[in-house]
Amino acid sequence: MKYIDEFRDGALAQQLAQAIAREAKAERHYHLMEFCGGHTHAISRYGLTDLLPPNVRMVHGPGCPVCVLPIGRIDSAIELAREHGAMVCTYADTMRVPASGGISLIKAKAQGADIRMLYSCADALTLAQKHPERQVVFFAIGFETTTPPTALILKQAKALGLKNFSVFCNHVLTPPAITCLLTLAEASAGTGQIGARLDGFIGPAHVSTVIGSGAYEPFVARFRKPMVISGFEPLDVMQAILMLVRQLNEGRAEVENEFTRAVTREGNVKAKALMAETFILRDSFEWRGLGEMPKSALQIHPDYRAFDAEIRFGLTYRKVPDHKACQCSEILRGIKAPRDCKVFGTACTPDNPLGSCMVSSEGACAAHYTYGRFRDKKKAAEKTAKIAAKNAAENAATQGTNT
């Protein structure tokens, strides 16, 4: 299959791994964040960290739209269905994110709320046309990748003059999040308390097809941290890591584009124009793990306020603390890995998630649970076996000496 099999060649992956090992300086440590959850899953699925030298460390980022959505936003969506009688439509991953009181969208649905899982936001518009007697709300989430489709249905709803359709907008933006991570890293340099050590970034693929590589240039220049935009296939990621190591070794901080087959510097000009027409920046928005961030999310443009669910239903956002045992916040900031969480794989599993990182198909905990935890157990077993073998050899040597 073109552009798939070519990027999963094991022999080429080994060659790239050897190149990284040769070029990574032994006296230096490289902390590279893969911002996007899609990259996190690719790294876990293909075992790419096993190919890297010990001084090249991958750090999980917050680029999972479901993971960064705060509990209060899920509560508001449930409120729309329960208290306002709306038909709430959303994507699959959102359905199982834990909200207040042990509830979630899917549990609220089981209790009688009209909440529907859709594959496309256009399906929500179709439902509004089929049910003119009902208020239909599309619960919109995601980074710049999923924003243009939401913009399109807003334009279509306005053109159709629909009175029973609105959007609960929770679209967030990538560049402000990376800027926040770098600011936290600077503030906690050497302490690791609020931000992870970051030397460079693997930039998101799908987001970059929309906003273009040029969108990252300001903060790369400001913080002097390199970024390489990468595709999602294993060879894409390995090549991006090699490019980052080379930049760091040469003292460069540039935006480089490994994913040239899909990403340009300008991005999708038409999609960006559509977003500019239908959305404006929010003054502030809460992110799980990163807290309140100014100008980091979108709200519906005043020209389309008739389709803004927050205005139509008078929603008031209420901040809700995360589960006390869940460490999603630290994982989203790169301070901790999933295995560092005490409830990972025990109290918190995909069947019974305590936090959003275990829910989404892009969540770091879900990735590690699916692809990594058994490898951890294997490594632990191998270590135990080596210790046992060493002890047995020492005991045999001791007995031989005594004899």
N, C-alpha and C positions, 0 to 999 in steps of 0.2 A: 504494500500500500504506500503510495507516494507520500513523502514527508512524515511517515510514521516509522516504518521498519528501518529506514536509513538512519534514524536517530536513536535506534535501540541496539546498535551493534556492540556486542560485548567486547570484542577485540579492540575496537576503537576506544571504548570506555577505558580499558586497561592502559592503552597508550596515553590517553589524556591524564589518567591517574599518575602514570610514571612521569609525565611532563610536570605536573603539579608538584610531585615529590622532589623533582630535581630543582625546581625554581623556588620552592618555599625555603626560605633561609632558616637553618636549624636554630639560630639564636633568636628567632622572632616568632611571635604568635599572631595568628590572623583570625580575627573575629568577624565573620561575614554573616549578615542577616539576610535570609530569604523573606522578603516582606510578605509575599503572597502565599496564601494557604495552599494554592494549587502546587506551588513549588515544594512546600513542606511535604505534601503527599507523594510527590514524585521522588523526593529524596528518601523518604521512608520506604516507599514501595520497591524501589530499585536498589536499596541498600547502599546509596552513594557515599554515606559517611564512612562505610567500611573501606572504601577505596582511597580515602584521604589520609595524608600523614597526620600524626597526633597534634601537630601545632596549627592545623587548619581546622577551625571549629565553626560549625554552622549554628546560627542562632535563629530560633523561630520568631516570626514577626506577627503583627496584628492584622495582616491582610485577609481576614476572614470576615465577611460582612455580617454574618449571623453572630459570630463570636463577640464582636465589638458592640453589638446592640444592647443597650442597658435594659435592665428588668422593667423599669418604668414604662418603656415603650411597648413591651409585650403586654403589660397590664392595660395600657390604653387601647390596644387592639382588642383585647378581651372585653373591655368596657363597651366598645362600639357594638359588639355582638350581643352582649348580655343586657346592657342597660338601654341601648338605643335601638335594639332590634334590627341592626344592619346585617346584611349578608357580607361577611368579611372574607376576602379572597387573598391568598398569598402563596409564596413558593414553599416547597416541601420542607426544606431545612428549618424554616421558621416555626413549623408546627410543634416541634418537640422541645424548644428552648424553655427551661424552667422559669416561671414567673413567680409572683408573690403567692404565699400560702400553699406551695407545692402544686400549683396549677400550671397548665401550659395551654396553648391553643388547642392541641389535640384532645386534652382532657376536658377543656371547656366544650369542645364539640361533642364529646361523648355524653356530656351532661345536658345537651340540648341546644347549645348555641349554634347558630348557622355560620360555620366557618369552613371554607372550602379550599382545598389544595389545587393549585393550577400549575400548568406547565408554561403558560404564557400570560403576560398581563393583558394581552388582547382578549383572552377568554373572559376576563372580568367585564370588559366593555360589552361583550356579547351577552353575558348574563344580565347586565343592566337593561339591554334592549329587549330581552326576552321576558323580563320581570319588571315592567314599569311601575308596578304597585309596591316594589321593595326598594329600599335604599341599599345600593351596592357600593362597598368600599374596597379599593385595592390597597393592601398593606404593602407599600413599596419599600424595599430595602436594597442595599448593595452599593458598591463603589461606582466609578464612572462607567464600568462595563454595562451595568443594567439600567443606567439612567436614561439613555436615549430611547429605549422602548417605552418607558414611563412617560417621557416627554411626548412621544408620538400619540399615545392614547389620550393625553390631555388635549392635544390639538384636535383629535378625532371627536372627543366628547363635546368640545366646544362647537365644532362644525355641525354636529348632529343635534345640538341644543338639548342634550340630556339633562333632566332635572333630578335624576335619581342616582347619579354616579359621582363619586369623589375619590380622591387619593389621599391616603395617610402616608405622607412622605417622610422617609428615613434614609434618604440617600446621603452617603458620606464621601469625603474626598481624600485621595491618596497623598498628594504633596504636603498638606498640613500635618498629616499623621507622621510622616517621615521626619518633618521638621521638629515635631514634638519629641520624637524618639531621640533625635540628635541633641536637642536641648537638654533632655533628661540625662543623656549620657555625659554631656559636658558638666552638668551640675553635680553629678555623682561620681565623677572620675576618681577611680581608685577605691571607691567605697562599695559600689554595686547595690546601693540601698534603693534608689528609685529608678535607675536606668541601667541598661546593660552596656558593657563595653562594645563599641561598634567601630570597625575599621572600614567597612564598605558594605554595599547593598547589592543583592540580586534584585533588579527591578521587575515589577509585575509585567506579565505578557499581555493579557486581555485588556487591562486598563490602558496600557501604553498604546494599543491599537487605536484607542479613542483620543487620548489627550496628547499623544506624541512624546518623543524623547525630550523635546525642548522644555517640557513642563518641569523637568527635574533639575535643569541647569542652575536656577537661582540658589537652591539650598546646597547643591554640590559645591558651588563656588564659595558660599558663605562658610560652610563647615569643613571644607577641604576633605570630603569623604567621597571616594569614587563609587560609581554605580554602573552596573552592566545589566541592561535589559535582556532577559533570557526567555526562550521558549520553555515549554513544560516537559519536553522529552529529556531522558537522562543525558544524552550527549550535549544537548543545549545547556543544561545546568553545569556539567563538568567543564565545558568550554568557558562558560561565564566565570566559574571559579578561577580557572587559569588566567583569564583576562584580568580579574581583580587582583590576583597575586602579583601579576606583572606590573599593574598600575602602582600598587603599594611599594613594590621593590624599587620602582623608578621614581617614587615621590610624586606621582601624578594624581590628580583628582579630577576626573572627567566623566561625562556621561557617554558610555559606549553602548552600541546596539548590536548584540549578538543575534537578535531575532529579526534580522533584516528582511526575511521573507514575509513579514506581516506588519512590522512597525516602521513608521517614518518619523522624521523630526516634527512634522506638522500634525500628525495624527489624522483623525477623520474630521475634516473641516465641516462637512454637512452636519454630522452628529453634534459637534460642539456648538454650531449655530442654533440647532434645535434646542439644545439644553439652555443656551443663553436666553432664548425667547421664552421658555416656559418656567425657568427657575431663577432664583436669586440666592445669594449667600445668607445663611442664618448668622445672626450675631454671635451665637454660641450654641454648642451641642455637646451633650455628655456622651463619652465613649466608655465602654467597659474597659477597665485597665488603664486608660489614659486620662480619664476625668473630663472636666469641661475644657473644650478647646474652641477658641474663637475662630470664626470663618472657616469651619471645618466640615460643614454640611450644607445641604440645600433645602430651601423651602419653596413652595409654589409661588410663582410670579403673581403680583397683584392683578395682572390682566386675566389670570386664570383662578382668582380667589373663589369663584363660585364652585370650583371643583376641589377646594381644599377642605379635607375632612376635619382638620383641627379647628377651622373656623366654623364650618357648618354645624358641627356637633358640640362646639365649645369645650374642646378637650383641654384639660389642664395637666401639664406634666408633673409627676411626683417622683422624686428621686428615691430609689429603693436600694438598700445595701445588698451585696452579693451574699450567698451562703457562706457562713463563717468558716466551714471546712474547705471550701473551694478556693483554689489558688489560680484561677483563670487570669486574674489581673496581672500577677507576676509573670505568668507564662506569656501573655500577650505583649508584655514589655521586654521579654527576652531575658529577664532576671533568672527565671527558673525553667527547667525542662519538665515535660509531663511527668516523668518518673520521680521528680522531686516532690510532687504532691502526695501527701500522706493517704489520700482517699483514692488515688488513681488505681483503677483496675480492681478495687475492692468495693467500697461503698459507691464509687462513681464508675459506671460502665455505660456503653451505648444503650443498653436496655433500661438503665436507671441513672440518667445523667444528673449530676448535681450542678454542673456548670455548662455553659454554651460550648466550650472548647471540645467537649466530648460528644456534641450533637452533630455539628455541621460536617459535611463531607470535606470541608476545607480546614476543620479544626485541628490544632496540633495534637491534642490528646486523642482524638479519634484516629488520626494517622498513626500515632505511636501504638495505640491499642491494637489496631488492625495489622500493622506491619512490623512493629518494633519490639513489643513486650516479650514475645517468644524468643527473639534473638537475645534479649537481655538475660532471659532464663538460661538459654544455651551457654552464653558466656559465663554466667555464674556457675553453671554445672562444670564447664571446662576448667574454670579456676579451681573449683573444689577438687576435681579429679587430679589436677597437677599438684595441689598441696598434699593430697593423699599419697600420690606416687612418690613425692619427695620425702614425706615422712616414712614411707615404707622402705625407701632406699637407705635413709639414714639409720633406721632401725636394723636393717640387714647388715649395714656396715658396722654398727655398734656390736651386734652379736658376733660378727666375724672377728672383730678385735678382741672381744672377751674370750673367744675360743682359743 
